[in-house]
Each structure stands twice: as structure tokens, then as C-alpha cells.
Amino acid sequence: MTTSIVEKPKFYEGQTVEFMGGEGIIKNYRLEPSNWLYLVQMPMGAEPEMGKVSYETMIWLAEVDISPVCNTSRKMSSLE
């Protein structure tokens, strides 16, 4: 019998994180065979002239692609 050890996730729901495309808030996460994936919600920009397509923009990112925002007291007002 083989036992595999899985490290717990580095980030948690509601945590603000940074990534190459900007920053966002962790909304969910899941374990994939080789690493953790995080669903990150990005803040909405100004509404374009043609209107918005959806209410939010989310992307799945690997744990290696994100880092915590140093100032955790800072809030993203457009996501609240």
C-alpha cells in the first residue's frame, strides 16, 4: 500500500493575493494531482460603454503562480 502526503494549502478563502495579472481574492481552492489550484476573483474595472458581460472575473491559478499581498489590512472595495 502506498501512502501519499499532501501538504495543506498555503492560501485560504477570502485572502487577498497577487499574481502576474494583478491581484484578487481567493474564492475557492481544490487539490489537483500535483498541486493546489485556487479560484481567484479579480476586481471589476469601470463599466465599458457596451455594458458588462458578467458580474465578476475569476480565474483558476496554481499555487506557484500567486503570492500573498503583504498588507493584509488593505481591502479591495470593488469586491465587497
Order of alpha helices (4+ residues) and beta strands (2+ residues): beta-beta-beta-beta-beta
